[in-house]
Amino acid sequence: NILLVEDDYVIQHTASYILGKFVDKITLASNGVSGIRLYNETKPDVVITDIEMPEMDGLEMSRRIVELGDDVPII
């Protein structure tokens, strides 16, 4: 179960296509705000995020996930 947070449509769908060959479930978000919401809803095993995104960047989203105390890898 992967949460992929990427604002570029082409990169998001290319990465999800490739990752889909290795995992059963990929959840897509286009910014950090929706990434946090989907993280709380899906509790993924891994988060893969872009850094520069609108609304909330990947670094701030990562900090907020870490503050939740969950031990999930963030790439």
C-alpha positions as CSV (number, residue, x, y, z in Angstrom):
1,N,0.0,0.0,0.0
2,I,1.7,3.2,-1.3
3,L,0.7,6.8,-1.0
4,L,2.1,8.7,-4.0
5,V,2.0,12.5,-3.7
6,E,2.9,14.3,-6.9
7,D,1.4,17.4,-8.5
8,D,2.6,16.7,-12.0
9,Y,-0.1,14.6,-13.8
10,V,2.4,12.9,-16.2
11,I,4.9,12.0,-13.5
12,Q,2.1,10.9,-11.1
13,H,0.5,8.5,-13.6
14,T,3.8,7.2,-15.0
15,A,5.1,6.5,-11.5
16,S,1.8,4.8,-10.5
17,Y,1.9,2.7,-13.6
18,I,5.5,1.5,-12.8
19,L,4.8,1.0,-9.1
20,G,1.6,-0.9,-9.9
21,K,3.6,-3.7,-11.3
22,F,5.0,-4.3,-7.8
23,V,2.3,-3.4,-5.3
24,D,-1.5,-4.0,-5.1
25,K,-2.7,-0.6,-3.9
26,I,-1.5,2.9,-4.8
27,T,-3.3,6.0,-3.6
28,L,-2.7,9.2,-5.5
29,A,-2.6,12.8,-4.1
30,S,-1.8,16.0,-6.0
31,N,-0.6,18.1,-3.0
32,G,0.4,17.9,0.6
33,V,-3.0,18.8,2.0
34,S,-4.7,16.0,0.2
35,G,-1.7,13.8,0.9
36,I,-2.3,14.3,4.7
37,R,-6.0,13.5,4.4
38,L,-5.4,10.4,2.3
39,Y,-2.6,9.3,4.6
40,N,-5.0,9.4,7.6
41,E,-7.7,7.5,5.6
42,T,-5.5,4.8,4.1
43,K,-2.6,4.4,6.5
44,P,-0.1,3.4,3.8
45,D,3.0,1.3,4.2
46,V,5.2,3.8,2.3
47,V,4.8,7.5,1.3
48,I,6.5,8.7,-1.9
49,T,6.3,12.4,-2.3
50,D,7.4,15.3,-4.5
51,I,9.0,18.2,-2.6
52,E,7.7,21.2,-4.5
53,M,3.9,21.2,-4.7
54,P,1.0,23.8,-4.3
55,E,-0.9,24.3,-1.1
56,M,1.6,22.3,1.1
57,D,5.0,21.0,0.0
58,G,6.3,17.5,0.5
59,L,8.6,18.5,3.3
60,E,5.8,20.1,5.4
61,M,3.6,17.1,4.7
62,S,6.4,14.7,5.8
63,R,6.9,16.7,9.0
64,R,3.2,16.4,9.8
65,I,3.2,12.7,9.2
66,V,6.2,12.3,11.5
67,E,4.4,14.3,14.2
68,L,1.6,11.8,14.1
69,G,4.1,9.3,15.6
70,D,3.6,6.8,12.8
71,D,6.7,4.9,11.8
72,V,6.1,4.9,8.0
73,P,9.0,5.3,5.5
74,I,8.8,8.6,3.6
75,I,10.7,8.8,0.3
